[in-house]
Amino acid sequence: MEKKEYTGTVYGPDQQYPETIMNHSIKKLRDLGIKKEDITITDSPESPQIGNIVVEVFPYHLDIARVRTIRNDSFISGSITTVELKTDSDGKYID
């Protein structure tokens, strides 16, 4: 998996998914070269900066985007990549 360059905080919105999917999502982000201490799980990113990474978690994939523009209290991000979250036949997350 290709390492991703980033600056500052990586925001992973807390969407009330089970701990198993969140832990696997963090593992996949670490596989991309993102340090665990740079990942912040939050309902909404506070004061994001241009260049920060924003991750949307879904049951079967992660959408990873970079903040490109900030207007008022909102940000616009552009997609960098999508990472598939694979499961086995029992629904357990695997690499």
N, C-alpha and C positions, 0 to 999 in steps of 0.2 A: 504494500500500500504506500502510495506516495506521501511523503511528509508535507504538511501544510505550514506555510509561514503565517505568522500572526503577531499582533502587538497587543499588549495589555490583557484585558479580561476576555474570556470566552464565556458567553452567556448561554446557558441551557435552560430554557423555560421549564418550570415545574408544572407539568400537566396532570399531576395526580396519578401517574402510572405506577404500577407496582415496583417495589424495590429492585426486582430482578431485571426489568427492562432498563431502569435508570443506571444500575451498576454495569450492565452490558454496554449501554450507550457511552458511559464514561470510559470503559475499557477500549471501545472502538475509537474514541477521540484520542486516547493516549497512544493507540497504534498509529495515529496520524501525526504524532510528535507533539501533541498538546500536553503540557504539564498539568497534573492533577490539581496543583495549587492555583493554577490560572483559571480553573473552571468554577463558575458561580452558577448555582441552580437558583432561579428566581422566577416569580410570576411575570415580572416585566423588568427589562434591563434599566437600571438607573444611570443616567448620564453616560450613555454609550459614546465612544469616540470613533471617528472615522478610522477604519482599519480593524476594529474589533470584530470578532467572529460571533455570530448568533446561530444557535442550533435549535431546530425544531425536531422534537422527538415524536415519532409515529410508531405503531406496533411493529412494523416490518422494515422501517428505514429511518435514517436521519437526513434531514435537509440542512446542509451547512452553507451559510451565506456570510458575506463580509459587509459591514456597514459602509455605505458609500457617501451618504448625504444625511445631514441632520437639519431638520426644520422644526422650529418651535420645540415642542416636547416629543416629537416623533422622529423616527429614523427610516431611511430607505436602504434596503440591503439588496445585494445581487448574489444569486446563487453561485457557489464555488463548485460544489459536488454533492452527490447523494450517495450515502453509504447504506448498503443493504444489511439488515439485521436478520441473520439466518437462524432458523429453528429446526430441531430434529422432529421426528414423527410424534413425540410426546409434547411438543410445544416448548421445550427448553432451548434457550439461546445457545448457539454454538458459534465458533469462529468460522 
